[in-house]
Amino acid sequence: MKKEMIAMILAGGQGTRLGKLTAHIAKPAVPFGGRYRIIDFAMSNCANSDIDNVGVITQYQPLSLNEHIGSGKAWGMEGRYGGATILQPYSSSKGTQFFAGTAHAIVQNIDYIDQLNPEYILILSGDHIYKMNYQKMLEFHKANNASLTVAVIPVPLEEASRFGIMNTDSDSRIIEFEEKPKEPKSNLASMGIYIFDWKKLRQLLLNDEQGEMEDFGKNVIPQYLINHENVFAYRFNGYWKDVGTIESLWEANMEFLEENHELNIRDREWRIFSNNINALPHFIGEHAKVKNAMISDGCIIEGNVNHSILSNNVTISEGATVNNSLIMGNVKIGKNVVIDYAIIGENAVISDNARVVGTQSNIAVIGYDEKIGGLN
């Protein structure tokens, strides 16, 4: 069955800047906001935009991500004519090839795309926090008769040198692309979200006999501009966060606590879906104090929690204090423990009287399954 547009989510990145948190899982699988994983936002945007065929391209430590995505049922994609498909490197008569770049990952999965025969292909990163209606972006793409549309977001000019910057004319046509320029000419940063006419992109990638078209930012977009293709910038003005560092991940979680946060997770018209486990209701003890916090199912709280997010099945013992922190699932925090400005990984154990204290500019991190204090 021919599809107008399918999505390909690039989820193979290692995310080395997240340190312990991506030592054994892919960056898009990192927990976020108590009930979610980072990739849930791209997946939910697809579901809410009526895109029901999604290829998720994995490579680095894919096990937990594969289990989380499954067939896409949690996002309503499972069915005869839709679904999520995990796409990993594979062996062929040409040998085994790991993905050398974002565009190379698409080349390696052309057979999957061809069987769906889409008119347009939406390329997404699996490691950003945002809500976007991709159908509106497609309408913009078609209205401009574009070959390629790149989603961009205005950033402070003093920060523009950290991004790929799109320079446009007054009609939003991209006339120049600069990767992390020292002296940026505009503040329109690429969000790593692209809509391509599939036939044209397919032809470019398959005619690349020298294997030069490995990356969209470094190779494909510049080649489109050289070829004088219609390349347009789609301006996005909502909330968007690249959570590629410990500090930005912590900051995005703390922003998630804000009552009037732009993401508005309580919006029933644009829900963020996830593949959650069933757990008992949370319990708050007689002497516990909880303020300005998100508490997920299965938590047992006997201590104090302030301005923090607790994921499923976290235990906070009597006398313990948790401030300004993200506590991932199944963590056990002992008596009289102090945690402040920290991210605690899944299944970690913080024994009685231990201290895990960072600062706003230097967040303390405890890895998955790590044990702090007591007898290790």
TALIN-V964664 format. One record per pair of residues at least 6 apart in sequence whose C-alpha atoms are under 7 Angstrom apart, sorted by the first residue. I is the first residue (numbers start at 1). J is the second residue. If there is no record, write none. Layout:
# TALIN-V964664
i,j
I,J
I,J
This chain:
# TALIN-V964664
i,j
1,116
2,116
2,117
2,118
3,116
3,117
3,118
3,119
4,118
4,119
4,120
5,118
5,119
5,120
5,121
5,122
6,51
6,53
6,54
6,118
6,120
6,121
6,122
7,53
7,54
7,55
7,121
7,122
7,123
8,54
8,55
8,56
8,122
8,123
8,124
9,55
9,56
9,57
9,123
9,124
9,125
9,126
10,56
10,57
10,58
10,124
10,125
10,126
11,28
11,56
11,57
11,58
11,125
11,126
12,26
12,57
12,58
12,59
12,60
13,26
13,27
13,60
14,22
14,26
14,27
14,60
15,22
15,27
15,244
16,22
17,244
17,245
18,244
18,245
18,246
20,367
21,345
21,367
24,61
25,61
25,62
25,64
26,60
26,61
26,62
26,65
27,127
28,37
28,38
28,39
28,126
28,127
29,37
29,38
29,39
29,64
29,65
30,37
30,38
31,37
31,38
31,328
32,38
32,253
33,253
33,256
33,309
34,296
34,309
34,310
34,311
34,312
34,328
35,276
35,296
35,311
36,274
38,127
38,128
38,129
39,126
39,127
40,272
40,273
40,274
41,129
41,130
41,131
41,272
42,126
44,75
44,272
44,273
45,131
45,132
45,133
47,75
47,76
48,270
49,133
49,134
49,135
52,77
52,82
52,83
53,82
53,83
53,84
54,83
54,84
54,85
55,84
55,85
55,86
55,87
56,84
56,85
56,86
56,87
57,86
57,87
57,88
58,86
58,87
58,88
59,88
59,89
66,86
68,275
71,78
71,83
71,84
71,85
72,78
72,83
72,84
74,273
74,274
74,275
75,273
77,83
77,84
89,97
89,98
90,96
90,97
99,105
100,214
101,214
101,215
102,214
102,215
102,216
103,213
103,214
103,215
103,216
104,214
104,215
107,205
118,198
119,197
119,198
120,195
120,196
120,197
120,198
121,195
121,196
121,197
121,198
122,194
122,195
122,196
123,193
123,194
123,195
124,192
124,193
124,194
125,192
125,193
127,242
127,243
128,240
128,241
128,242
128,243
129,240
129,241
129,242
130,239
130,240
130,241
130,263
131,263
137,234
141,149
146,230
146,231
146,232
147,196
147,197
147,229
147,230
147,231
148,194
148,195
148,196
148,197
148,230
148,231
148,232
149,194
149,195
149,196
149,231
149,232
149,233
149,234
150,190
150,193
150,194
150,195
150,232
150,233
150,234
151,190
151,191
151,193
151,194
151,233
151,234
151,235
151,236
152,188
152,189
152,190
152,191
152,233
152,234
152,235
152,236
153,188
153,189
153,190
153,191
153,235
153,236
153,237
154,187
154,188
154,189
155,187
155,188
155,189
156,187
157,187
160,184
160,187
160,189
161,180
161,181
161,182
161,183
161,184
162,180
163,179
163,180
163,189
163,190
164,178
164,179
164,180
164,189
164,190
165,177
165,178
165,179
165,180
165,186
165,187
165,188
165,189
165,190
166,174
166,176
166,177
166,178
166,188
166,189
166,190
167,174
167,175
167,176
167,177
167,185
167,186
168,174
168,175
168,176
169,175
172,232
172,233
173,231
173,232
173,233
174,231
174,232
174,233
177,222
205,213
213,219
213,220
239,262
239,263
243,249
246,363
247,363
255,261
257,293
265,271
265,272
279,297
279,298
280,297
280,298
281,297
281,298
282,296
282,297
282,298
282,299
282,300
283,299
283,300
283,301
284,300
284,301
284,302
285,301
285,302
287,302
288,301
288,302
288,303
288,304
289,303
289,304
289,305
290,304
290,305
290,306
291,305
291,306
291,307
292,306
292,307
293,306
293,307
293,308
293,309
294,308
294,309
294,310
295,309
295,310
295,311
296,310
296,311
296,312
297,312
297,313
298,312
298,313
298,314
299,312
299,313
299,314
299,315
300,314
300,315
300,316
301,315
301,316
301,317
302,316
302,317
302,318
303,316
303,317
303,318
303,319
303,320
303,321
304,320
304,321
304,322
305,321
305,322
305,323
306,322
306,323
306,324
307,323
307,324
308,323
308,324
308,325
308,326
309,325
309,326
309,327
310,326
310,327
310,328
311,327
311,328
311,329
312,329
312,330
313,329
313,330
314,329
314,330
314,331
314,332
315,331
315,332
315,333
316,332
316,333
316,334
317,333
317,334
317,335
318,335
318,336
319,335
319,336
320,334
320,335
320,336
320,337
320,338
321,337
321,338
321,339
322,338
322,339
322,340
323,339
323,340
323,341
324,340
324,341
325,340
325,341
325,342
325,343
326,342
326,343
326,344
327,343
327,344
327,345
328,344
328,345
328,346
329,346
329,347
330,346
330,347
331,346
331,347
331,348
331,349
332,348
332,349
332,350
333,349
333,350
333,351
334,350
334,351
334,352
335,352
335,353
336,352
336,353
337,352
337,353
337,354
337,355
338,354
338,355
338,356
339,355
339,356
339,357
340,356
340,357
340,358
341,357
341,358
341,359
341,360
341,363
341,364
342,356
342,357
342,358
342,363
342,364
342,365
343,364
343,365
343,366
344,365
344,366
344,367
345,366
345,367
345,368
346,368
346,369
347,368
347,369
348,367
348,368
348,369
348,370
348,371
349,370
349,371
349,372
350,371
350,372
350,373
351,372
351,373
351,374
354,373
356,364
357,364
358,364
